[in-house]
Amino acid sequence: MTIQELQKRISEIFFFNLERDNLKRTEDYLFLKLWEEFWELLQAFLIHKKLCRPEKFIPEEESKKHLKKEFADVMWLLFSIAEKLDIDIEESLDKKRISKERVMKK
């Protein structure tokens, strides 16, 4: 599966779930939701690294599992926002890679 195919499939599922739950898929909502998921990822990272209050400590295997889930949530939102804005993530990554390679060759 290409990144483009993954982006399309993820956004289809995500937008279906929003419609099912009567949530609007406006750009404002999606960006606010992205921030929410990003902060959940940050919290999961802090817990995983034990950079939080000791009462939040959980076993490493459990914290790693939670961290993976939060990474996936952020990626789902990024892919869905890109789809909503008609941005091809695969193309964007390729262009970024090419521009970085040019800079590195100089």
A tleap script that builds the chain and sets N, CA, C and O, in Angstrom:
source leaprc.protein.ff14SB
mol = sequence {
  NMET THR ILE GLN GLU LEU GLN LYS ARG ILE
  SER GLU ILE PHE PHE PHE ASN LEU GLU ARG
  ASP ASN LEU LYS ARG THR GLU ASP TYR LEU
  PHE LEU LYS LEU TRP GLU GLU PHE TRP GLU
  LEU LEU GLN ALA PHE LEU ILE HIE LYS LYS
  LEU CYS ARG PRO GLU LYS PHE ILE PRO GLU
  GLU GLU SER LYS LYS HIE LEU LYS LYS GLU
  PHE ALA ASP VAL MET TRP LEU LEU PHE SER
  ILE ALA GLU LYS LEU ASP ILE ASP ILE GLU
  GLU SER LEU ASP LYS LYS ARG ILE SER LYS
  GLU ARG VAL MET LYS CLYS
}
set mol.1.N position { 0.854 -1.180 0.000 }
set mol.1.CA position { 0.000 0.000 0.000 }
set mol.1.C position { 0.896 1.238 0.000 }
set mol.1.O position { 1.849 1.322 0.775 }
set mol.2.N position { 0.586 2.188 -0.867 }
set mol.2.CA position { 1.359 3.426 -0.911 }
set mol.2.C position { 0.877 4.371 0.196 }
set mol.2.O position { -0.183 4.171 0.789 }
set mol.3.N position { 1.672 5.386 0.452 }
set mol.3.CA position { 1.265 6.388 1.440 }
set mol.3.C position { -0.020 7.071 0.974 }
set mol.3.O position { -0.907 7.349 1.781 }
set mol.4.N position { -0.116 7.335 -0.310 }
set mol.4.CA position { -1.314 7.975 -0.863 }
set mol.4.C position { -2.553 7.109 -0.638 }
set mol.4.O position { -3.610 7.617 -0.265 }
set mol.5.N position { -2.422 5.804 -0.865 }
set mol.5.CA position { -3.550 4.885 -0.633 }
set mol.5.C position { -3.901 4.830 0.855 }
set mol.5.O position { -5.073 4.804 1.228 }
set mol.6.N position { -2.879 4.812 1.685 }
set mol.6.CA position { -3.098 4.800 3.132 }
set mol.6.C position { -3.810 6.079 3.572 }
set mol.6.O position { -4.747 6.028 4.369 }
set mol.7.N position { -3.370 7.210 3.060 }
set mol.7.CA position { -4.009 8.490 3.385 }
set mol.7.C position { -5.482 8.466 3.022 }
set mol.7.O position { -6.329 8.885 3.812 }
set mol.8.N position { -5.788 7.979 1.838 }
set mol.8.CA position { -7.178 7.942 1.381 }
set mol.8.C position { -8.017 7.016 2.273 }
set mol.8.O position { -9.122 7.373 2.680 }
set mol.9.N position { -7.487 5.834 2.570 }
set mol.9.CA position { -8.251 4.860 3.369 }
set mol.9.C position { -8.468 5.345 4.799 }
set mol.9.O position { -9.567 5.230 5.342 }
set mol.10.N position { -7.412 5.886 5.403 }
set mol.10.CA position { -7.521 6.401 6.770 }
set mol.10.C position { -8.556 7.515 6.833 }
set mol.10.O position { -9.403 7.526 7.726 }
set mol.11.N position { -8.492 8.458 5.885 }
set mol.11.CA position { -9.425 9.583 5.929 }
set mol.11.C position { -10.858 9.123 5.682 }
set mol.11.O position { -11.787 9.674 6.273 }
set mol.12.N position { -11.057 8.124 4.819 }
set mol.12.CA position { -12.407 7.589 4.610 }
set mol.12.C position { -12.978 7.045 5.916 }
set mol.12.O position { -14.124 7.331 6.265 }
set mol.13.N position { -12.186 6.268 6.627 }
set mol.13.CA position { -12.634 5.697 7.903 }
set mol.13.C position { -12.875 6.803 8.920 }
set mol.13.O position { -13.901 6.810 9.600 }
set mol.14.N position { -11.936 7.737 9.026 }
set mol.14.CA position { -12.047 8.816 10.002 }
set mol.14.C position { -13.293 9.667 9.738 }
set mol.14.O position { -14.053 9.964 10.660 }
set mol.15.N position { -13.499 10.055 8.476 }
set mol.15.CA position { -14.652 10.899 8.156 }
set mol.15.C position { -15.967 10.131 8.309 }
set mol.15.O position { -16.981 10.713 8.694 }
set mol.16.N position { -15.957 8.844 8.014 }
set mol.16.CA position { -17.149 8.027 8.255 }
set mol.16.C position { -17.507 8.058 9.739 }
set mol.16.O position { -18.672 8.234 10.096 }
set mol.17.N position { -16.504 7.887 10.601 }
set mol.17.CA position { -16.750 7.898 12.052 }
set mol.17.C position { -17.255 9.260 12.525 }
set mol.17.O position { -18.116 9.328 13.402 }
set mol.18.N position { -16.732 10.338 11.957 }
set mol.18.CA position { -17.228 11.672 12.329 }
set mol.18.C position { -18.697 11.815 11.963 }
set mol.18.O position { -19.498 12.295 12.765 }
set mol.19.N position { -19.053 11.398 10.748 }
set mol.19.CA position { -20.449 11.491 10.311 }
set mol.19.C position { -21.348 10.603 11.181 }
set mol.19.O position { -22.447 11.008 11.559 }
set mol.20.N position { -20.880 9.413 11.490 }
set mol.20.CA position { -21.634 8.494 12.343 }
set mol.20.C position { -21.940 9.127 13.703 }
set mol.20.O position { -23.019 8.935 14.265 }
set mol.21.N position { -20.968 9.883 14.215 }
set mol.21.CA position { -21.108 10.509 15.532 }
set mol.21.C position { -21.668 11.935 15.462 }
set mol.21.O position { -21.652 12.662 16.455 }
set mol.22.N position { -22.160 12.326 14.287 }
set mol.22.CA position { -22.719 13.671 14.064 }
set mol.22.C position { -21.741 14.793 14.408 }
set mol.22.O position { -22.138 15.821 14.956 }
set mol.23.N position { -20.467 14.592 14.086 }
set mol.23.CA position { -19.456 15.627 14.295 }
set mol.23.C position { -19.133 16.269 12.949 }
set mol.23.O position { -19.042 15.584 11.930 }
set mol.24.N position { -18.965 17.565 12.956 }
set mol.24.CA position { -18.650 18.267 11.716 }
set mol.24.C position { -17.186 18.070 11.376 }
set mol.24.O position { -16.325 18.083 12.255 }
set mol.25.N position { -16.914 17.889 10.102 }
set mol.25.CA position { -15.530 17.696 9.691 }
set mol.25.C position { -14.951 18.976 9.097 }
set mol.25.O position { -14.321 18.964 8.039 }
set mol.26.N position { -15.178 20.059 9.793 }
set mol.26.CA position { -14.623 21.333 9.349 }
set mol.26.C position { -13.117 21.352 9.618 }
set mol.26.O position { -12.606 20.601 10.449 }
set mol.27.N position { -12.433 22.216 8.903 }
set mol.27.CA position { -10.994 22.347 9.115 }
set mol.27.C position { -10.708 22.791 10.545 }
set mol.27.O position { -9.751 22.318 11.159 }
set mol.28.N position { -11.522 23.690 11.078 }
set mol.28.CA position { -11.330 24.152 12.459 }
set mol.28.C position { -11.396 22.979 13.425 }
set mol.28.O position { -10.525 22.826 14.282 }
set mol.29.N position { -12.423 22.153 13.291 }
set mol.29.CA position { -12.568 21.000 14.183 }
set mol.29.C position { -11.362 20.077 14.056 }
set mol.29.O position { -10.815 19.625 15.061 }
set mol.30.N position { -10.945 19.797 12.819 }
set mol.30.CA position { -9.851 18.857 12.601 }
set mol.30.C position { -8.544 19.358 13.218 }
set mol.30.O position { -7.797 18.580 13.813 }
set mol.31.N position { -8.271 20.654 13.077 }
set mol.31.CA position { -7.036 21.182 13.656 }
set mol.31.C position { -7.098 21.215 15.182 }
set mol.31.O position { -6.096 20.958 15.849 }
set mol.32.N position { -8.255 21.524 15.730 }
set mol.32.CA position { -8.393 21.474 17.188 }
set mol.32.C position { -8.238 20.041 17.691 }
set mol.32.O position { -7.608 19.803 18.721 }
set mol.33.N position { -8.806 19.107 16.972 }
set mol.33.CA position { -8.692 17.695 17.340 }
set mol.33.C position { -7.229 17.233 17.236 }
set mol.33.O position { -6.768 16.436 18.054 }
set mol.34.N position { -6.511 17.733 16.238 }
set mol.34.CA position { -5.096 17.400 16.102 }
set mol.34.C position { -4.313 17.862 17.332 }
set mol.34.O position { -3.473 17.126 17.851 }
set mol.35.N position { -4.588 19.074 17.792 }
set mol.35.CA position { -3.915 19.573 18.997 }
set mol.35.C position { -4.251 18.699 20.201 }
set mol.35.O position { -3.382 18.386 21.014 }
set mol.36.N position { -5.510 18.311 20.306 }
set mol.36.CA position { -5.896 17.443 21.415 }
set mol.36.C position { -5.096 16.142 21.377 }
set mol.36.O position { -4.571 15.702 22.399 }
set mol.37.N position { -5.006 15.536 20.207 }
set mol.37.CA position { -4.280 14.275 20.069 }
set mol.37.C position { -2.780 14.470 20.280 }
set mol.37.O position { -2.112 13.601 20.842 }
set mol.38.N position { -2.254 15.602 19.833 }
set mol.38.CA position { -0.831 15.875 20.044 }
set mol.38.C position { -0.513 15.949 21.540 }
set mol.38.O position { 0.488 15.399 21.999 }
set mol.39.N position { -1.373 16.632 22.285 }
set mol.39.CA position { -1.145 16.746 23.730 }
set mol.39.C position { -1.284 15.387 24.414 }
set mol.39.O position { -0.580 15.117 25.387 }
set mol.40.N position { -2.163 14.543 23.932 }
set mol.40.CA position { -2.264 13.191 24.472 }
set mol.40.C position { -0.986 12.398 24.170 }
set mol.40.O position { -0.531 11.608 24.997 }
set mol.41.N position { -0.418 12.614 22.989 }
set mol.41.CA position { 0.852 11.980 22.632 }
set mol.41.C position { 1.963 12.474 23.559 }
set mol.41.O position { 2.769 11.682 24.049 }
set mol.42.N position { 1.999 13.757 23.790 }
set mol.42.CA position { 3.003 14.327 24.683 }
set mol.42.C position { 2.866 13.752 26.096 }
set mol.42.O position { 3.862 13.395 26.725 }
set mol.43.N position { 1.645 13.666 26.581 }
set mol.43.CA position { 1.402 13.106 27.916 }
set mol.43.C position { 1.858 11.641 27.966 }
set mol.43.O position { 2.470 11.212 28.945 }
set mol.44.N position { 1.562 10.886 26.921 }
set mol.44.CA position { 1.984 9.484 26.870 }
set mol.44.C position { 3.508 9.379 26.864 }
set mol.44.O position { 4.072 8.481 27.490 }
set mol.45.N position { 4.167 10.287 26.165 }
set mol.45.CA position { 5.629 10.305 26.139 }
set mol.45.C position { 6.193 10.599 27.523 }
set mol.45.O position { 7.123 9.933 27.979 }
set mol.46.N position { 5.624 11.603 28.187 }
set mol.46.CA position { 6.099 11.962 29.534 }
set mol.46.C position { 5.935 10.795 30.498 }
set mol.46.O position { 6.815 10.532 31.318 }
set mol.47.N position { 4.818 10.102 30.401 }
set mol.47.CA position { 4.585 8.938 31.259 }
set mol.47.C position { 5.577 7.824 30.913 }
set mol.47.O position { 6.151 7.191 31.800 }
set mol.48.N position { 5.767 7.596 29.624 }
set mol.48.CA position { 6.684 6.534 29.187 }
set mol.48.C position { 8.113 6.801 29.678 }
set mol.48.O position { 8.816 5.879 30.093 }
set mol.49.N position { 8.524 8.042 29.628 }
set mol.49.CA position { 9.880 8.410 30.057 }
set mol.49.C position { 9.970 8.685 31.556 }
set mol.49.O position { 11.036 9.011 32.078 }
set mol.50.N position { 8.851 8.549 32.227 }
set mol.50.CA position { 8.770 8.794 33.674 }
set mol.50.C position { 9.181 10.231 34.018 }
set mol.50.O position { 9.893 10.480 34.991 }
set mol.51.N position { 8.712 11.154 33.195 }
set mol.51.CA position { 8.947 12.586 33.401 }
set mol.51.C position { 7.674 13.254 33.921 }
set mol.51.O position { 7.396 14.417 33.630 }
set mol.52.N position { 6.931 12.506 34.677 }
set mol.52.CA position { 5.657 12.969 35.224 }
set mol.52.C position { 5.612 12.628 36.711 }
set mol.52.O position { 6.566 12.086 37.270 }
set mol.53.N position { 4.510 12.950 37.321 }
set mol.53.CA position { 4.339 12.597 38.741 }
set mol.53.C position { 4.413 11.078 38.903 }
set mol.53.O position { 3.867 10.333 38.090 }
set mol.54.N position { 5.085 10.631 39.951 }
set mol.54.CA position { 5.245 9.174 40.154 }
set mol.54.C position { 3.928 8.398 40.191 }
set mol.54.O position { 3.897 7.229 39.807 }
set mol.55.N position { 2.862 9.013 40.636 }
set mol.55.CA position { 1.587 8.279 40.684 }
set mol.55.C position { 1.047 7.951 39.289 }
set mol.55.O position { 0.133 7.139 39.151 }
set mol.56.N position { 1.614 8.585 38.254 }
set mol.56.CA position { 1.187 8.288 36.878 }
set mol.56.C position { 2.043 7.196 36.236 }
set mol.56.O position { 1.736 6.745 35.132 }
set mol.57.N position { 3.099 6.769 36.903 }
set mol.57.CA position { 3.976 5.741 36.351 }
set mol.57.C position { 3.184 4.463 36.108 }
set mol.57.O position { 2.359 4.056 36.926 }
set mol.58.N position { 3.454 3.841 34.968 }
set mol.58.CA position { 2.873 2.540 34.630 }
set mol.58.C position { 3.995 1.676 34.079 }
set mol.58.O position { 5.042 2.203 33.702 }
set mol.59.N position { 3.806 0.385 34.022 }
set mol.59.CA position { 4.861 -0.484 33.487 }
set mol.59.C position { 5.264 -0.069 32.066 }
set mol.59.O position { 4.440 0.419 31.292 }
set mol.60.N position { 6.537 -0.272 31.743 }
set mol.60.CA position { 7.071 0.177 30.459 }
set mol.60.C position { 6.318 -0.414 29.271 }
set mol.60.O position { 6.045 0.293 28.301 }
set mol.61.N position { 5.984 -1.679 29.333 }
set mol.61.CA position { 5.256 -2.313 28.223 }
set mol.61.C position { 3.906 -1.627 27.992 }
set mol.61.O position { 3.506 -1.387 26.853 }
set mol.62.N position { 3.227 -1.323 29.071 }
set mol.62.CA position { 1.928 -0.640 28.983 }
set mol.62.C position { 2.092 0.793 28.471 }
set mol.62.O position { 1.299 1.254 27.650 }
set mol.63.N position { 3.114 1.491 28.953 }
set mol.63.CA position { 3.318 2.871 28.504 }
set mol.63.C position { 3.711 2.912 27.032 }
set mol.63.O position { 3.315 3.827 26.311 }
set mol.64.N position { 4.485 1.930 26.581 }
set mol.64.CA position { 4.877 1.864 25.165 }
set mol.64.C position { 3.647 1.615 24.286 }
set mol.64.O position { 3.508 2.210 23.218 }
set mol.65.N position { 2.771 0.745 24.740 }
set mol.65.CA position { 1.532 0.458 24.010 }
set mol.65.C position { 0.683 1.724 23.885 }
set mol.65.O position { 0.140 2.012 22.818 }
set mol.66.N position { 0.573 2.468 24.972 }
set mol.66.CA position { -0.200 3.713 24.963 }
set mol.66.C position { 0.458 4.753 24.053 }
set mol.66.O position { -0.235 5.471 23.332 }
set mol.67.N position { 1.776 4.836 24.081 }
set mol.67.CA position { 2.509 5.771 23.225 }
set mol.67.C position { 2.264 5.450 21.749 }
set mol.67.O position { 2.048 6.358 20.947 }
set mol.68.N position { 2.297 4.188 21.394 }
set mol.68.CA position { 2.026 3.769 20.005 }
set mol.68.C position { 0.627 4.183 19.572 }
set mol.68.O position { 0.433 4.655 18.451 }
set mol.69.N position { -0.347 4.007 20.458 }
set mol.69.CA position { -1.730 4.379 20.147 }
set mol.69.C position { -1.834 5.877 19.882 }
set mol.69.O position { -2.513 6.303 18.949 }
set mol.70.N position { -1.159 6.668 20.705 }
set mol.70.CA position { -1.237 8.118 20.537 }
set mol.70.C position { -0.520 8.582 19.273 }
set mol.70.O position { -0.968 9.526 18.623 }
set mol.71.N position { 0.586 7.933 18.916 }
set mol.71.CA position { 1.236 8.243 17.641 }
set mol.71.C position { 0.277 7.970 16.492 }
set mol.71.O position { 0.168 8.774 15.566 }
set mol.72.N position { -0.413 6.846 16.548 }
set mol.72.CA position { -1.363 6.497 15.497 }
set mol.72.C position { -2.494 7.519 15.424 }
set mol.72.O position { -2.909 7.897 14.329 }
set mol.73.N position { -2.997 7.970 16.571 }
set mol.73.CA position { -4.071 8.972 16.570 }
set mol.73.C position { -3.622 10.257 15.879 }
set mol.73.O position { -4.370 10.839 15.093 }
set mol.74.N position { -2.402 10.696 16.176 }
set mol.74.CA position { -1.881 11.919 15.538 }
set mol.74.C position { -1.748 11.707 14.028 }
set mol.74.O position { -2.115 12.575 13.236 }
set mol.75.N position { -1.219 10.547 13.640 }
set mol.75.CA position { -1.067 10.276 12.201 }
set mol.75.C position { -2.422 10.223 11.495 }
set mol.75.O position { -2.555 10.721 10.378 }
set mol.76.N position { -3.427 9.623 12.137 }
set mol.76.CA position { -4.770 9.578 11.544 }
set mol.76.C position { -5.272 10.995 11.274 }
set mol.76.O position { -5.822 11.280 10.210 }
set mol.77.N position { -5.077 11.864 12.239 }
set mol.77.CA position { -5.540 13.243 12.066 }
set mol.77.C position { -4.757 13.948 10.967 }
set mol.77.O position { -5.348 14.645 10.143 }
set mol.78.N position { -3.446 13.780 10.940 }
set mol.78.CA position { -2.636 14.424 9.903 }
set mol.78.C position { -3.051 13.954 8.509 }
set mol.78.O position { -3.192 14.761 7.590 }
set mol.79.N position { -3.243 12.659 8.363 }
set mol.79.CA position { -3.653 12.130 7.066 }
set mol.79.C position { -5.042 12.652 6.676 }
set mol.79.O position { -5.276 12.994 5.517 }
set mol.80.N position { -5.939 12.711 7.627 }
set mol.80.CA position { -7.301 13.161 7.341 }
set mol.80.C position { -7.356 14.648 7.030 }
set mol.80.O position { -8.096 15.068 6.141 }
set mol.81.N position { -6.584 15.445 7.752 }
set mol.81.CA position { -6.537 16.890 7.462 }
set mol.81.C position { -5.957 17.112 6.074 }
set mol.81.O position { -6.474 17.922 5.304 }
set mol.82.N position { -4.894 16.404 5.755 }
set mol.82.CA position { -4.295 16.541 4.429 }
set mol.82.C position { -5.310 16.181 3.342 }
set mol.82.O position { -5.407 16.871 2.327 }
set mol.83.N position { -6.048 15.123 3.552 }
set mol.83.CA position { -7.069 14.715 2.579 }
set mol.83.C position { -8.131 15.795 2.437 }
set mol.83.O position { -8.535 16.131 1.324 }
set mol.84.N position { -8.581 16.336 3.554 }
set mol.84.CA position { -9.597 17.396 3.542 }
set mol.84.C position { -9.098 18.624 2.774 }
set mol.84.O position { -9.873 19.281 2.079 }
set mol.85.N position { -7.810 18.930 2.901 }
set mol.85.CA position { -7.223 20.101 2.234 }
set mol.85.C position { -6.679 19.772 0.843 }
set mol.85.O position { -6.043 20.607 0.200 }
set mol.86.N position { -6.941 18.539 0.387 }
set mol.86.CA position { -6.479 18.080 -0.927 }
set mol.86.C position { -4.958 18.175 -1.054 }
set mol.86.O position { -4.431 18.675 -2.048 }
set mol.87.N position { -4.273 17.689 -0.031 }
set mol.87.CA position { -2.809 17.657 -0.017 }
set mol.87.C position { -2.373 16.201 -0.028 }
set mol.87.O position { -2.797 15.406 0.811 }
set mol.88.N position { -1.535 15.868 -0.971 }
set mol.88.CA position { -1.003 14.511 -1.102 }
set mol.88.C position { 0.242 14.413 -0.217 }
set mol.88.O position { 1.282 14.985 -0.544 }
set mol.89.N position { 0.140 13.695 0.893 }
set mol.89.CA position { 1.254 13.588 1.831 }
set mol.89.C position { 2.463 12.922 1.174 }
set mol.89.O position { 3.600 13.340 1.392 }
set mol.90.N position { 2.221 11.906 0.384 }
set mol.90.CA position { 3.330 11.206 -0.272 }
set mol.90.C position { 4.113 12.170 -1.165 }
set mol.90.O position { 5.343 12.197 -1.130 }
set mol.91.N position { 3.407 12.943 -1.948 }
set mol.91.CA position { 4.050 13.933 -2.824 }
set mol.91.C position { 4.800 14.979 -1.988 }
set mol.91.O position { 5.925 15.356 -2.319 }
set mol.92.N position { 4.181 15.435 -0.922 }
set mol.92.CA position { 4.816 16.431 -0.052 }
set mol.92.C position { 6.100 15.896 0.559 }
set mol.92.O position { 7.105 16.605 0.626 }
set mol.93.N position { 6.068 14.641 1.007 }
set mol.93.CA position { 7.266 14.028 1.587 }
set mol.93.C position { 8.368 13.890 0.543 }
set mol.93.O position { 9.538 14.143 0.830 }
set mol.94.N position { 7.993 13.489 -0.664 }
set mol.94.CA position { 8.981 13.366 -1.738 }
set mol.94.C position { 9.626 14.717 -2.042 }
set mol.94.O position { 10.847 14.806 -2.173 }
set mol.95.N position { 8.819 15.758 -2.152 }
set mol.95.CA position { 9.360 17.084 -2.454 }
set mol.95.C position { 10.274 17.562 -1.336 }
set mol.95.O position { 11.316 18.161 -1.603 }
set mol.96.N position { 9.902 17.306 -0.097 }
set mol.96.CA position { 10.718 17.698 1.045 }
set mol.96.C position { 12.043 16.936 1.034 }
set mol.96.O position { 13.105 17.511 1.272 }
set mol.97.N position { 11.965 15.647 0.757 }
set mol.97.CA position { 13.174 14.813 0.702 }
set mol.97.C position { 14.124 15.308 -0.384 }
set mol.97.O position { 15.330 15.418 -0.161 }
set mol.98.N position { 13.577 15.603 -1.553 }
set mol.98.CA position { 14.397 16.074 -2.665 }
set mol.98.C position { 15.058 17.402 -2.320 }
set mol.98.O position { 16.244 17.588 -2.592 }
set mol.99.N position { 14.308 18.332 -1.724 }
set mol.99.CA position { 14.894 19.632 -1.373 }
set mol.99.C position { 15.973 19.466 -0.304 }
set mol.99.O position { 16.992 20.155 -0.351 }
set mol.100.N position { 15.770 18.565 0.658 }
set mol.100.CA position { 16.787 18.306 1.693 }
set mol.100.C position { 18.029 17.675 1.088 }
set mol.100.O position { 19.148 17.991 1.490 }
set mol.101.N position { 17.833 16.777 0.115 }
set mol.101.CA position { 18.995 16.135 -0.528 }
set mol.101.C position { 19.815 17.168 -1.288 }
set mol.101.O position { 21.044 17.095 -1.294 }
set mol.102.N position { 19.162 18.120 -1.922 }
set mol.102.CA position { 19.884 19.178 -2.641 }
set mol.102.C position { 20.739 19.994 -1.687 }
set mol.102.O position { 21.890 20.309 -1.988 }
set mol.103.N position { 20.176 20.333 -0.538 }
set mol.103.CA position { 20.904 21.115 0.455 }
set mol.103.C position { 22.101 20.322 0.965 }
set mol.103.O position { 23.177 20.886 1.163 }
set mol.104.N position { 21.929 19.039 1.178 }
set mol.104.CA position { 23.016 18.211 1.704 }
set mol.104.C position { 24.150 18.043 0.689 }
set mol.104.O position { 25.300 17.842 1.081 }
set mol.105.N position { 23.843 18.121 -0.598 }
set mol.105.CA position { 24.865 17.948 -1.648 }
set mol.105.C position { 25.714 19.204 -1.831 }
set mol.105.O position { 26.808 19.143 -2.392 }
set mol.106.N position { 25.210 20.334 -1.360 }
set mol.106.CA position { 25.949 21.597 -1.538 }
set mol.106.C position { 27.137 21.688 -0.634 }
set mol.106.O position { 27.860 22.685 -0.662 }
savepdb mol mol.pdb
quit
